[in-house]
Amino acid sequence: MPWFWTDDLADLLIENEAVRPESVADWRQRPVALSAPESLDPLDFARALLGLDKEAVA
């Protein structure tokens, strides 16, 4: 099971989805590690966490 840091996920969203840095400021200031299913792409995981993706993350 992979783990992703929220600050890394925030960077992915800012760089690839044009998400405003203010939207994910907490993710960068106080990063936490989150586990995700093996097959889930980090960018898809970040989108789902921010509510940009309609698919639920298991």
N, C-alpha and C positions, 0 to 999 in steps of 0.2 A: 504494500500500500504506500503510494508516494505521499510525501508531505510537501506543502507549499507554504512559504512565508508570505504574509499579506503584503509586505512592502514590495516584494517581487511581483506579486499579482497586480498591485497598483501600477507599477511601472509598465507591465504588459498592457493594461487598459489605457493608460495615457498614451503610449506609443502606437498602439494598434487600433484603438477604438475612439481616439480623440476625446477621451473622458477628461473632464476638467480636474486638475490636481486637487482642488478643494473638495471634490466629491469623495475622494479616497484619502484625504489628509490623515484621518485616524489610523488607517491601515499602515501608513508610512511612519507616523510618529510613535505608535505603539504596536509594532508588528507582533503577530502571533503565528504559530505554525498550525496548519489545518491539514487533515488527511483527506484524501480523495480516492475514489475508485481507480484501480489500475489503468483502465482504458480511457480515462477522462483527460482530455487535453487541458493544459494549464490555463490557456486563454478562455476556453469554454467554462472552466471552473470559475474563473474570475468574473466572467459575464454573468453567470448564474448567481453568484454571491451578491453582485451589485444589483441584480434584478433586471439585467438587460436581456436575459435569455428566458424564454417561457418554459423551458424544460427543467424539471426538478432535478436537483443533484442528490444522489443517494448518499 
